[in-house]
Amino acid sequence: MNNHAIMNSEVISKEQMHDEYVMLALRSSGIELNDYKKKFSDDWIKKNNSYFELLKNEQHLITDSNWIKLTSKGYAVCDEILKNIL
């Protein structure tokens, strides 16, 4: 076996992969739930459902049957939201 290092490469855990996915998705077009569930299951979604409802009531989040998206108001506090769900 050749033990050559690969420049600019990093191995990340499943949890780190999940957190990166969520952060990038919420900061861009949102989390597309079918894609998310194929990659990670829906345990995290279920675990955070009551927080998502709170965010919807505060107009920080929009959800429908297949998307979780931040509103413009939600983008303003995105780091705080991510801190609470990751």
Secondary structure, 3 states (H helix, E strand, C coil): CCCCCCCCCCCCCHHHHHHHHHHHHHHCCCEEHHHHHHHHCCHHHHHCHHHHHHHHHCCCEEECCCEEEECHHHHHCHHHHHHHHC
